[in-house]
């Protein structure tokens, strides 16, 4: 018998996880200034720094039970469930 999840992190923190996935996809696609010469892509070191920050932020929220971005947005929009 499969155990029931205590906390569905992928659902609760879906925005944070999607942001990390998007950044990884950009890197995988070679979307870095070092290769494209497009400033909007940012340098590889900048992208890696942003990715580290995103992961640290997500882990902090999980470890300390802080609201996800989706929950924060819902509260700011008058309790609308996203």
C-alpha positions as CSV (number, residue, x, y, z in Angstrom):
1,X,0.0,0.0,0.0
2,X,1.4,3.4,-1.0
3,X,1.9,5.9,1.7
4,X,-0.1,9.2,1.6
5,X,1.9,12.4,1.1
6,X,2.1,14.6,4.2
7,X,2.9,17.7,2.1
8,X,2.6,18.1,-1.6
9,X,5.6,20.4,-2.1
10,X,5.4,20.3,-5.9
11,X,1.8,21.6,-5.8
12,X,2.2,24.1,-3.0
13,X,5.4,25.6,-4.3
14,X,4.6,25.2,-8.0
15,X,5.5,28.8,-9.0
16,X,9.0,28.5,-7.3
17,X,9.6,25.1,-8.9
18,X,8.5,26.4,-12.3
19,X,10.8,29.3,-12.1
20,X,13.7,27.0,-11.3
21,X,12.7,24.7,-14.2
22,X,12.5,27.7,-16.6
23,X,16.0,28.9,-15.6
24,X,17.3,25.3,-16.1
25,X,15.6,25.1,-19.5
26,X,17.1,28.4,-20.6
27,X,20.6,27.2,-19.6
28,X,20.0,23.9,-21.4
29,X,18.9,25.8,-24.5
30,X,22.1,27.8,-24.4
31,X,20.3,31.0,-23.5
32,X,23.3,32.8,-21.9
33,X,24.9,36.0,-22.9
34,X,28.2,34.2,-23.3
35,X,26.8,32.4,-26.3
36,X,23.9,34.6,-27.6
37,X,25.3,38.1,-27.0
38,X,21.8,39.0,-26.0
39,X,22.0,40.9,-22.7
40,X,18.5,39.7,-21.6
41,X,19.9,36.2,-21.4
42,X,22.5,37.2,-18.8
43,X,26.0,35.7,-18.2
44,X,26.4,32.1,-17.2
45,X,27.7,33.1,-13.8
46,X,24.7,35.4,-13.3
47,X,22.2,32.6,-14.2
48,X,23.9,30.2,-11.9
49,X,23.8,32.7,-9.1
50,X,20.1,33.3,-9.7
51,X,19.4,29.6,-9.7
52,X,21.3,29.1,-6.4
53,X,19.2,31.9,-4.9
54,X,16.0,30.4,-6.2
55,X,16.8,27.0,-4.7
56,X,17.9,28.5,-1.4
57,X,14.7,30.5,-1.2
58,X,12.5,27.5,-1.9
59,X,14.3,25.3,0.7
60,X,14.0,28.1,3.3
61,X,10.3,28.4,2.7
62,X,9.8,24.6,3.0
63,X,12.0,24.3,6.1
64,X,10.3,27.1,7.9
65,X,6.8,26.5,6.6
66,X,6.5,29.9,4.9
67,X,3.9,30.7,2.3
68,X,4.5,29.8,-1.3
69,X,4.4,32.5,-3.9
70,X,1.0,31.1,-5.0
71,X,-0.3,31.5,-1.5
72,X,1.1,35.0,-1.2
73,X,-0.6,36.0,-4.4
74,X,-3.9,34.5,-3.3
75,X,-3.8,36.5,-0.1
76,X,-3.0,39.7,-1.9
77,X,-5.9,39.1,-4.3
78,X,-8.4,38.8,-1.5
79,X,-8.2,35.1,-0.8
80,X,-8.7,33.9,-4.4
81,X,-7.4,30.4,-4.7
82,X,-4.9,30.0,-7.5
